[in-house]
Amino acid sequence: MKIFASLALAVAMALSSPAFAVQPDELLKDPKLESRARKLSEQLRCMVCQNQSIDDSDAPLARDLRVLVRERLKSGESDDAIMKYLADRYGDFILLNPPVKSHTLLLWGSPVLVLVLGGFGILMALRRRQQQAAPTVAALSDEEKARLEAMLKADQT
């Protein structure tokens, strides 16, 4: 029974993986060029879906971009030239892994900033808790010391 459940889970996971949206008529005959086209398509964001690569998206714009990438590859352009062309045309947003530039520093630095601020907040909360939990010992006056000594002597007898 456990084997059947494991097999069913494996089949469900295999079927839930994203299907590639590349249509058969888009494929290049040269396997090397097709491999380069797929690698480039995986690095480019679908401007409609915004959270998928153009390789995974069924949007018409993604199809147009896939065709454009393949046409430029057939004309002999390098991968970097194609990426630069698309970034110049659509902005760095089209790149799933945008470069570090002055206008993207906040994007790249925000995770570090959040971690530092979170760590500082935790440190301050721990210090505040320690200060509240620490008992405060006030100095006894001479009269209180005398009464305490009298009470201790009375307890001993």
N, C-alpha and C positions, 0 to 999 in steps of 0.2 A: 504494500500500500504506500509506503514511503517513497519507493522508487517511482511509482506512478505519479505521485505528487511532485517529486523533483523533476520528472520528465515534463509534466504539464507546465511547471514554472519555467523551465528552460525554453519550451516552445513559445510560451506567452512573452518572454523577454525577447526572443528572437523576432517575433512578429511585431513587437512594439518599437523596434528600432526605426529611425527615420528612413523613409524611402528617398532615393535620389530623384530629383525632378528632371534630370537631363533626359531629353527626348531622343529617340533613336536617330531622327533626322539631323540632330545637332552634332552627333559624334563624328570625329575626324577619322579618316582611314589610316593615318599614320599613328601607330600606338604610342610613340614617343611624344608626338605633339598632343595627343589626347590626354596622356598622363600629365603633361605640363598644364594643359587647359584645366584639368580637374584640380590640380594643386592650386592654381590661381583662383579658380572659382570658390574653393574652400576658404580663401583668405579675404574674399570680398563680401560685404554686407548687402543684403537685399534692402533697397531703400523703401520698399513697401512693407515688408515683414519686420524689418529692423532688428530682429533677434535671430535671424537665420542667414546662412551664407547663400549666395546665389546658386550654389550647387544643390542646396536642399529646398529651395523655394519654387513654388509653382506659379508665382506672380508673372504676368506678362513682361514687366520691366526686367525681372531676373533672367527670363529667357533671352530678352534682347541683349542684356549684358553678357550672357554666356556666348551668344552668337558673335558679339563684338570681340570678345577675348579670342575666340577661335579664328576669326578673320584676321586679326592682328598677328596671331601666331603663324598662320599660313603665309602672311606677307613677310615673315622673317624677323619680326620685332622680338626683342629680349623680354624676359619676364619683368625686369625692373622698369623698362620703358612702358610696358602695358600698365603696370601698377601706377606709375607716375602719371600717365595720361588720364587714367580713371580718377586718381586723387585730384589732379588739376581740374578736371571737369566737374566732379561731384563733391569735392572736399575730402578731408581726412576721415569724415564720418563713414565713407564707403569701406574703409579698411577695418577689418575686424580686430586688428592689432595696430592701433594708430601710433605714429611715432611720437617721441617726447619732443615737444616744441614749447615755446613760451605760452601759447594759448591752450596747451593741453597739460600744463603742470598741475593744475588743480585736479584734473582727472587722475593723473598718475600719483599725486601726493596725498590725495584724500584718504586712502586706506591707512597710510602711515600716520597721518594726522589724527584720524579716529582712534587708532590704537594708542597713540601717545596720550591723547586727551582722556581716553577710557582708563588707562593705567594711572594717570594722575588723579582721576576721580576716585578710583578704588583706593589708592594710597591715602588720600585725604579722608575717606570714609573710615578706613582702618585706624588712622590716627585719632579721629574724633571718638571712635568706639573705645579705644584704649584709654583716652582721657576721661571718658564718662565712667568706665569700669574701675579705674584706679581709685582705691579708697583714699580719702583725704584725711591725713592725720594732723589735727591741730595741736599746738603745744598746750600743755596743761598749766594752769596758773598754780601758784604756790598753795593756795587754799584747796584746789582740786587734788593736788598731789598729796596733801596731808589727809584729806578725806579718803583717798584711794588706799593709802598706806594703813589707815585705821581699819578700813573694811577688810583688807587682806589679813591683818593681824587678828581681827575678830573671827575670820573664817578658819584660821589655823588653830584656834583654841577650841 
